[in-house]
Amino acid sequence: MKFTTILGMAAAFVVGSSGIAAAQAPANLDTKKFNVIGTWNFLNIFKVVEAPFWNQQLGKDSGGKLTGNIKSITELNLKGTEVLRLLKTGVYDVAHALPIYVDDGAAIFEASDLSGVATSVAQQREILNAWMPEMQKIMRDKFGAQIVSTFAFPKQVFFCRDEISSLADLKGKKVRVQGVSQSDLVKALGGSAVTIPFGEVVPALEKGVVDCGITGTLPGYQAKWPEVVKSVVDVALGYTAGFVAVNLNSWNKLSKPTQEFMTGEFKKLEEASWASVEADTKEGIACNTGNGPCSVGTPAKLKLVTPSDADRAAVKKALNDVVLPEWAKRCGVECAAKWTETVGKRYGLAAKAN
């Protein structure tokens, strides 16, 4: 399916038009309100995809029988790993989560989102789909849940307090990262990695606790990073992957017709989520730099650093020499071999511990 078609579907999804609305709901659906943890409430994916799906679309499609009560991780003030623990206990029926939230089986999930591997939205989605069987095992065995949908955030890039000209300027700088493979990448580029929760990055940048940070193009803008940085480096570091998981006890209590109906609804949610990524990536650059229209606020005036051939080569070298070997150590020989066979070979990559 072409991206323009999917984007049109996402727009229809958000406004609830007949372009994506379901046919008349089956008469034999259960009546259920799902308690849901969402992502950050100030980000586009929450505003235009997650919240509309749970607050309006599901109820409309099901004739009011199935509804959602979604609370963002921002509102709940949760740490990432707490999200899946609450899902496991059944306090919440559904969670929108990230691989970096997984503490039990972390290296398996990390493989779906290794920094520097995905250079396009389509590639990130392919990786998630190819690696899904391995992630599902962990979700079932460790968390009593199953993945029912995937999504991603816009392209991950560097934001820096000072004006920089290339990735070579990262040497010696402290860089906020959000996962172990990002940490490996930063170290390979000559920086030092610092782990700071997303909501605490702005004061850390402002006070000089860190010199740079990595996040998505539009999320960085919406989290007000441009207020404390001067440069944005538009180099492809990947797309923070995400997944929607449902507690299996909650799922198994649903009738088969309701499960089948929800499977279709989760597919709609997935298509709308992925359609938003490409558009948000491009608009994020425009919003951060003023080089184009910004529909979500007043554009900032950050210096846009376009990666040189040397920059792209540095990321590729860091991926092959450090990121993949270090991840292979964490996941083990068998796991790394499976990733190489199912994911790596598609893109000319191999994960082997040094």
Number of C-alpha atoms within 10 A of each C-alpha: 5 6 14 10 10 17 20 14 19 25 18 16 23 19 15 18 13 10 13 19 18 18 9 10 15 13 10 11 20 17 13 13 15 17 19 23 27 25 24 21 16 13 16 19 25 19 15 18 23 25 21 20 26 22 14 16 29 22 17 19 22 23 15 15 18 20 22 21 15 23 18 20 21 15 12 12 11 13 13 18 16 15 22 29 18 18 24 23 13 18 12 22 24 30 27 25 24 23 23 19 19 23 15 14 16 17 23 23 26 23 25 27 27 27 28 24 25 22 16 16 19 12 16 22 19 16 22 22 14 14 18 15 12 16 21 18 17 19 24 15 12 16 22 20 27 21 22 19 20 24 26 26 26 28 29 26 21 24 33 27 20 15 16 18 17 15 22 14 14 21 14 13 18 22 27 28 25 19 19 20 23 24 21 24 29 28 21 19 22 16 22 21 23 17 16 16 11 18 12 10 24 21 13 17 23 15 11 13 16 23 22 27 29 23 25 25 28 28 23 27 24 18 18 15 23 23 16 19 21 21 23 30 23 17 21 19 27 26 30 24 23 21 18 22 24 26 25 21 14 14 17 10 11 17 13 14 14 21 16 12 17 19 14 14 20 17 14 20 25 21 19 27 23 24 23 23 23 19 14 21 20 17 23 27 28 23 27 30 21 18 15 14 15 19 11 13 10 11 20 20 17 23 20 21 18 13 16 13 8 12 16 16 12 16 23 17 16 20 25 18 17 22 28 29 19 19 23 24 16 16 21 14 14 10 19 25 17 14 24 20 14 13 22 18 12 13 11 8 16 19 27 18 18 10
